[in-house]
Amino acid sequence: MPIAWDSGEAPDTSAWGAAIGKAVSAVDTKAIGEAKAATQQLISAANSGHFRISEGAVTPLRNALVEMQSRLDRLSAETFFWITQAPKLGSHDYGQTVAQHDQKGGGGAAGSAAAVADQLRQVLEDADKALGQAVKNYQENEAATAQGLATREA
């Protein structure tokens, strides 16, 4: 059995996956907030021992998280320098106002593309930690079960 939930209800991992997918496809602070909330539920379940998953079952998930992190890092390195710069729109007042607005949207402001990417990076790290803890929970449960069986047979 690769995944086990101890408490009556399992965290809704489909919501977590959907929120991550939406956040990756578009810079959306609401989607990042939903992904963060869902990831916190996974962390809570794993830390309380209510979420277990075998290493074999979690490997593809963790590989996907690593790939997402790698793509986000490449995107940040290739793009965010440029979108955090004010575009050259002339020295007139309107051009300066639009340039400042564009610069805020790219970086610096809460909800900017760079800020949302940083939040997504944290969600990916938190999800990996939750999955790591769930693997430990699974291994501990397997060891305890094996020891219980050995004790009964002795």
Backbone as JSON, one array per atom type, in Angstrom:
{
  "sequence": "MPIAWDSGEAPDTSAWGAAIGKAVSAVDTKAIGEAKAATQQLISAANSGHFRISEGAVTPLRNALVEMQSRLDRLSAETFFWITQAPKLGSHDYGQTVAQHDQKGGGGAAGSAAAVADQLRQVLEDADKALGQAVKNYQENEAATAQGLATREA",
  "N": [[0.85, -1.17, 0.0], [0.95, 1.99, -1.1], [0.2, 4.66, -0.27], [-0.99, 6.04, 2.72], [-3.52, 7.1, 4.93], [-4.09, 8.19, 8.13], [-6.02, 9.59, 9.62], [-9.57, 10.23, 9.46], [-10.19, 11.79, 7.08], [-8.48, 12.47, 4.11], [-6.04, 14.91, 3.1], [-6.9, 17.09, 0.42], [-5.35, 16.33, -2.21], [-5.68, 16.66, -4.91], [-6.64, 19.21, -5.2], [-4.4, 20.6, -4.4], [-2.59, 19.93, -6.45], [-3.95, 21.03, -8.64], [-3.95, 23.73, -7.94], [-1.2, 24.29, -7.92], [-0.64, 23.81, -10.63], [-2.19, 25.81, -11.87], [-0.94, 28.07, -10.83], [1.58, 27.88, -11.97], [1.01, 28.13, -14.67], [0.12, 30.72, -15.0], [0.88, 33.92, -13.7], [-0.44, 34.34, -10.75], [-1.67, 35.56, -7.91], [-3.74, 34.67, -6.29], [-3.96, 31.95, -6.96], [-1.46, 31.08, -6.09], [-1.76, 31.54, -3.36], [-3.78, 29.65, -2.81], [-2.4, 27.3, -3.43], [-0.4, 27.44, -1.52], [-1.89, 27.23, 0.86], [-2.99, 24.66, 0.55], [-0.64, 23.18, 0.5], [0.3, 23.66, 3.07], [-1.6, 22.19, 4.47], [-0.85, 19.61, 3.7], [1.69, 19.53, 4.88], [1.0, 19.75, 7.6], [-0.5, 17.38, 7.92], [1.47, 15.47, 7.35], [3.43, 16.08, 9.3], [2.03, 15.46, 11.61], [1.87, 12.81, 11.41], [-0.16, 11.67, 9.99], [-0.13, 11.32, 7.29], [1.26, 9.21, 5.01], [3.57, 7.88, 2.68], [4.99, 5.69, 0.31], [8.44, 5.4, -0.66], [8.84, 4.67, -3.31], [6.41, 5.41, -4.47], [6.43, 8.15, -4.13], [8.58, 9.15, -5.51], [8.19, 9.94, -8.34], [6.6, 12.23, -7.9], [8.29, 13.89, -6.38], [10.35, 14.2, -8.21], [9.01, 15.66, -10.17], [8.56, 18.02, -8.74], [11.21, 18.9, -8.44], [11.85, 19.35, -11.13], [10.01, 21.4, -11.7], [11.02, 23.37, -10.0], [13.53, 23.74, -11.15], [12.8, 24.75, -13.68], [11.55, 27.11, -12.87], [13.72, 28.43, -11.71], [15.32, 28.78, -14.0], [13.63, 30.43, -15.5], [13.53, 32.64, -13.81], [16.22, 33.46, -13.85], [16.54, 34.07, -16.57], [14.54, 35.91, -17.19], [13.49, 37.61, -15.11], [15.29, 39.66, -14.45], [15.0, 41.42, -16.56], [12.25, 42.11, -16.53], [12.04, 43.48, -14.19], [13.13, 45.89, -14.64], [12.66, 49.31, -15.47], [10.91, 50.13, -18.38], [12.12, 51.87, -21.28], [10.45, 54.52, -22.09], [10.45, 57.08, -22.9], [10.92, 60.57, -21.91], [8.77, 62.05, -21.16], [5.94, 62.84, -19.02], [3.78, 60.93, -19.08], [5.01, 58.66, -20.23], [6.94, 58.12, -18.27], [5.29, 57.53, -16.08], [3.94, 55.21, -16.96], [6.15, 53.54, -17.32], [7.08, 53.28, -14.67], [4.88, 51.96, -13.57], [4.9, 49.54, -15.03], [7.34, 48.55, -14.15], [6.81, 48.11, -11.43], [4.94, 46.04, -11.65], [6.54, 43.99, -12.59], [8.52, 43.52, -10.65], [9.3, 43.87, -7.18], [6.87, 45.01, -6.03], [4.27, 43.72, -3.89], [2.66, 40.91, -5.13], [3.75, 41.21, -7.59], [5.33, 39.85, -10.56], [7.88, 38.77, -9.94], [7.69, 38.56, -7.13], [5.58, 36.75, -6.84], [6.71, 34.53, -8.08], [8.73, 33.97, -6.23], [7.12, 33.22, -4.06], [5.95, 30.93, -5.13], [8.22, 29.36, -5.39], [8.72, 28.88, -2.68], [6.45, 27.39, -2.03], [6.94, 25.08, -3.54], [9.24, 24.12, -2.25], [8.19, 23.66, 0.32], [6.28, 21.7, -0.27], [7.95, 19.6, -1.05], [9.27, 19.11, 1.36], [7.09, 18.21, 2.91], [6.44, 15.86, 1.54], [8.82, 14.47, 1.94], [8.71, 14.09, 4.73], [6.42, 12.5, 4.83], [7.36, 10.17, 3.63], [9.22, 9.36, 5.56], [7.43, 8.86, 7.64], [6.07, 6.68, 6.55], [8.14, 4.78, 6.38], [8.79, 4.5, 9.1], [6.37, 3.46, 10.05], [6.28, 1.04, 8.64], [8.55, -0.22, 9.74], [7.76, -0.41, 12.43], [5.55, -2.07, 12.17], [6.75, -4.39, 11.13], [8.39, -5.05, 13.29], [6.46, -5.52, 15.23], [5.23, -7.8, 14.15], [7.37, -9.59, 14.25], [7.74, -9.77, 17.0], [5.35, -10.98, 17.78], [5.6, -13.46, 16.55], [7.67, -14.56, 17.93]],
  "CA": [[0.0, 0.0, 0.0], [1.88, 3.1, -1.2], [-0.22, 5.87, 0.43], [-1.88, 5.72, 3.83], [-4.04, 8.23, 5.69], [-4.53, 7.7, 9.43], [-7.24, 10.24, 10.08], [-10.71, 9.95, 8.61], [-10.18, 12.41, 5.76], [-7.19, 12.8, 3.54], [-5.98, 16.23, 2.47], [-7.31, 17.05, -0.97], [-4.15, 16.55, -3.0], [-6.03, 17.1, -6.25], [-6.71, 20.67, -5.12], [-3.01, 21.06, -4.34], [-2.04, 19.82, -7.8], [-4.62, 22.0, -9.51], [-3.48, 25.07, -7.56], [0.18, 24.42, -8.42], [-0.72, 23.92, -12.09], [-2.7, 27.13, -12.22], [0.07, 29.06, -10.48], [2.67, 27.78, -12.93], [0.58, 28.55, -15.99], [-0.09, 32.17, -15.02], [1.25, 34.57, -12.45], [-1.73, 34.57, -10.13], [-1.46, 35.53, -6.46], [-4.78, 33.85, -5.68], [-3.57, 30.55, -7.15], [-0.32, 30.83, -5.19], [-2.34, 31.45, -2.02], [-4.47, 28.36, -2.71], [-1.36, 26.26, -3.4], [0.27, 27.53, -0.21], [-2.81, 26.69, 1.87], [-3.06, 23.21, 0.36], [0.65, 22.62, 0.9], [0.33, 23.69, 4.53], [-2.39, 21.04, 4.93], [0.01, 18.43, 3.53], [2.73, 19.6, 5.91], [0.37, 19.43, 8.88], [-0.83, 15.95, 7.93], [2.73, 14.7, 7.42], [4.07, 16.3, 10.6], [1.26, 14.8, 12.66], [1.94, 11.38, 11.16], [-1.39, 11.2, 9.34], [0.1, 11.16, 5.86], [2.4, 8.35, 4.73], [3.68, 7.47, 1.28], [6.22, 4.92, 0.09], [9.46, 6.1, -1.44], [8.59, 4.39, -4.72], [5.26, 6.18, -4.94], [6.69, 9.59, -4.05], [9.68, 9.55, -6.39], [7.76, 10.77, -9.48], [6.14, 13.54, -7.41], [9.45, 14.7, -6.01], [11.05, 14.55, -9.47], [8.24, 16.75, -10.79], [8.85, 19.25, -7.98], [12.58, 19.32, -8.8], [11.77, 19.89, -12.48], [9.33, 22.7, -11.61], [11.97, 24.29, -9.38], [14.55, 24.02, -12.15], [12.21, 25.64, -14.68], [11.34, 28.41, -12.23], [15.04, 29.05, -11.59], [15.72, 29.24, -15.34], [12.77, 31.57, -15.83], [13.98, 33.78, -13.0], [17.52, 33.91, -14.35], [16.44, 34.59, -17.93], [13.48, 36.88, -17.42], [13.14, 38.57, -14.07], [16.14, 40.85, -14.51], [14.46, 42.35, -17.53], [10.93, 42.63, -16.18], [12.14, 44.36, -13.03], [13.69, 47.17, -15.11], [11.68, 50.23, -16.06], [11.12, 50.25, -19.83], [12.46, 53.21, -21.78], [9.27, 54.99, -22.81], [10.58, 58.52, -23.12], [11.08, 61.39, -20.71], [7.52, 62.77, -20.85], [5.28, 62.37, -17.8], [3.01, 59.71, -19.3], [5.97, 57.57, -20.42], [7.55, 57.83, -16.98], [4.26, 56.9, -15.25], [3.74, 53.85, -17.47], [7.38, 52.78, -17.04], [7.07, 52.95, -13.24], [3.83, 50.95, -13.37], [5.41, 48.28, -15.57], [8.42, 48.07, -13.28], [6.16, 47.58, -10.23], [4.33, 44.76, -12.0], [7.58, 42.98, -12.79], [9.24, 43.19, -9.43], [9.26, 44.83, -6.09], [5.58, 45.13, -5.36], [3.58, 42.48, -3.53], [1.84, 40.51, -6.25], [4.49, 41.33, -8.84], [5.75, 38.57, -11.11], [9.02, 38.26, -9.17], [7.23, 38.19, -5.79], [4.78, 35.53, -6.97], [7.65, 33.44, -8.35], [9.35, 33.64, -4.94], [6.13, 32.49, -3.28], [5.83, 29.61, -5.75], [9.43, 28.65, -5.01], [8.52, 28.43, -1.3], [5.44, 26.31, -2.07], [7.61, 23.87, -4.03], [10.11, 23.64, -1.17], [7.33, 23.14, 1.38], [5.69, 20.44, -0.74], [8.99, 18.58, -0.99], [9.46, 18.78, 2.78], [5.94, 17.41, 3.34], [6.59, 14.53, 0.96], [9.93, 13.83, 2.65], [8.2, 13.66, 6.03], [5.48, 11.41, 4.59], [8.18, 8.98, 3.39], [9.72, 8.95, 6.89], [6.28, 8.28, 8.35], [5.81, 5.37, 5.96], [9.22, 3.89, 6.79], [8.62, 4.23, 10.54], [5.22, 2.58, 10.19], [6.69, -0.27, 8.16], [9.47, -0.79, 10.74], [6.97, -0.76, 13.62], [4.73, -3.23, 11.81], [7.65, -5.55, 11.04], [8.82, -5.39, 14.65], [5.29, -6.11, 15.89], [5.06, -9.15, 13.64], [8.48, -10.4, 14.77], [7.47, -9.99, 18.42], [4.24, -11.93, 17.86], [6.07, -14.77, 16.13], [8.65, -15.07, 18.92]],
  "C": [[0.9, 1.24, 0.0], [1.49, 4.35, -0.43], [-1.17, 5.47, 1.54], [-2.25, 6.99, 4.57], [-4.56, 7.68, 7.01], [-5.83, 8.33, 9.89], [-8.34, 10.0, 9.06], [-10.63, 10.52, 7.21], [-8.77, 12.75, 5.34], [-7.19, 14.23, 3.04], [-6.31, 16.09, 0.99], [-6.1, 17.37, -1.85], [-4.47, 16.96, -4.43], [-6.14, 18.62, -6.29], [-5.31, 21.27, -5.1], [-2.41, 21.04, -5.74], [-2.64, 20.83, -8.75], [-4.13, 23.42, -9.22], [-2.06, 25.29, -8.05], [0.16, 24.61, -9.94], [-1.18, 25.28, -12.53], [-1.64, 28.2, -11.95], [1.22, 29.05, -11.49], [2.26, 28.34, -14.29], [0.37, 30.06, -16.09], [0.32, 32.74, -13.67], [-0.04, 35.03, -11.8], [-1.57, 34.45, -8.62], [-2.52, 34.7, -5.76], [-4.43, 32.37, -5.78], [-2.41, 30.18, -6.24], [-0.84, 30.69, -3.76], [-3.04, 30.11, -1.79], [-3.46, 27.22, -2.62], [-0.66, 26.25, -2.05], [-0.6, 26.93, 0.88], [-2.89, 25.16, 1.77], [-1.76, 22.53, 0.79], [0.79, 22.63, 2.42], [-0.49, 22.55, 5.12], [-1.58, 19.75, 4.8], [1.09, 18.39, 4.6], [2.15, 19.21, 7.26], [0.05, 17.94, 8.98], [0.43, 15.1, 8.07], [3.38, 14.85, 8.79], [3.33, 15.63, 11.75], [1.23, 13.29, 12.47], [0.73, 10.81, 10.46], [-1.25, 10.98, 7.85], [1.38, 10.36, 5.69], [2.38, 7.99, 3.25], [5.01, 6.75, 1.1], [7.17, 5.72, -0.79], [9.25, 5.88, -2.94], [7.44, 5.21, -5.29], [5.56, 7.67, -4.99], [7.76, 10.06, -5.03], [9.22, 10.35, -7.6], [7.26, 12.15, -9.06], [7.32, 14.45, -7.08], [10.26, 15.09, -7.24], [10.34, 15.69, -10.19], [8.48, 18.07, -10.07], [10.24, 19.79, -8.32], [12.57, 19.95, -10.19], [11.09, 21.26, -12.48], [10.27, 23.75, -11.02], [13.04, 24.7, -10.38], [14.03, 24.99, -13.22], [11.99, 27.04, -14.12], [12.67, 29.15, -12.08], [15.54, 29.58, -12.94], [14.93, 30.47, -15.75], [13.23, 32.82, -15.08], [15.28, 34.34, -13.55], [17.41, 34.59, -15.7], [15.52, 35.79, -18.07], [13.38, 37.97, -16.36], [14.06, 39.77, -13.99], [15.49, 41.89, -15.42], [13.11, 42.92, -17.12], [10.94, 43.49, -14.92], [12.74, 45.72, -13.39], [12.56, 48.03, -15.68], [11.94, 50.33, -17.56], [11.41, 51.7, -20.22], [11.31, 53.67, -22.67], [9.29, 56.5, -23.02], [10.64, 59.27, -21.82], [9.82, 62.17, -20.35], [6.82, 62.1, -19.66], [4.53, 61.05, -17.99], [3.94, 58.5, -19.46], [6.61, 57.15, -19.11], [6.56, 57.1, -16.06], [4.04, 55.45, -15.67], [4.96, 52.99, -17.16], [7.44, 52.38, -15.57], [6.04, 51.87, -12.93], [4.3, 49.58, -13.86], [6.49, 47.69, -14.66], [7.84, 47.48, -11.99], [5.56, 46.21, -10.5], [5.34, 43.64, -12.17], [8.26, 42.57, -11.51], [9.1, 44.26, -8.39], [7.96, 44.86, -5.34], [5.05, 43.75, -4.97], [2.65, 42.13, -4.68], [2.54, 40.68, -7.59], [4.92, 39.94, -9.31], [6.89, 37.96, -10.3], [8.58, 37.81, -7.78], [6.42, 36.9, -5.83], [5.68, 34.34, -7.26], [8.37, 33.02, -7.07], [8.39, 32.85, -4.06], [5.95, 31.08, -3.82], [7.05, 28.76, -5.38], [9.28, 28.09, -3.58], [7.5, 27.3, -1.23], [6.09, 25.01, -2.52], [8.51, 23.28, -2.96], [9.29, 23.02, -0.05], [6.7, 21.81, 0.98], [6.71, 19.31, -0.67], [9.26, 18.15, 0.45], [8.32, 17.9, 3.29], [6.06, 15.99, 2.8], [7.74, 13.77, 1.62], [9.49, 13.3, 4.01], [7.23, 12.49, 5.87], [6.22, 10.1, 4.32], [8.73, 8.47, 4.72], [8.61, 8.29, 7.69], [6.01, 6.87, 7.85], [6.86, 4.37, 6.43], [9.11, 3.53, 8.27], [7.46, 3.27, 10.78], [5.56, 1.17, 9.75], [7.61, -0.96, 9.17], [8.71, -1.23, 11.98], [6.11, -1.99, 13.35], [5.59, -4.49, 11.75], [8.09, -6.0, 12.43], [7.66, -6.03, 15.41], [5.04, -7.54, 15.44], [6.13, -10.08, 14.18], [8.26, -10.73, 16.25], [6.37, -11.04, 18.6], [4.68, -13.35, 17.51], [7.02, -15.38, 17.15], [8.02, -15.65, 20.14]]
}
